[in-house]
């Protein structure tokens, strides 16, 4: 082969290589490929990300959390997933990233870096706790569960201004007496206080206002600040215990919540009276289509 024809062959080869690369490039652009399992899971959870889906459902962004032990690269690792009945025990956990490294840079949300919710699957035995962060990045807290059953635990926190609610199950062996969800009621009595709920119609996918009043013997009761607001509210969906993010009002016992679907929800309202005592009032909320 002459030098010229060799160079020509080389040029052709180069051209082919470039054409191939360009073709591959265009293939990548046109077909973004299959999303990773993680992305698919995140999309599934955030079916609420779209304004409306094929079924015409109205959805608010990130309305539902607490269905997964792992989300958006972070995982809740419980040290133990069984607990003794009626005995105080130390519950420990950590949050790890994709490489298994312990996460430590939590944001302060509602005056705390970590919120921990424990509730039995039938939505009784609700506890909202604040664990202690240890030097090695693990979190620990004393917990007592008087009743046997399957419990759901939620680690509620924020990292890099991204909110997370990771959940796992904790089992207490023993005879379980499950309770039916109470019917919706406009008022409940807790610790001698009457707590009333006034809301506009709670419609799936629309922001609803949930306002509470507290009275004792018919007279209004003074409420002091708790976790940087007048009160704290956790809403859980019956069936899967999906955890709803609720926005409190700083000055009133009032919250804005978007219920993602119709059905029944359990609301756990917590507030502090002037004497420093913390009270928890639970309501069943009916949400319509
Ligand atoms: Cu908390």
Boltz pocket constraint, residues with backbone or C-beta under 6 A from the ligand:
constraints:
  - pocket:
      binder: B
      contacts: [[A, 110], [A, 112], [A, 114], [A, 115], [A, 116], [A, 128], [A, 129], [A, 130], [A, 227]]
      max_distance: 6.0
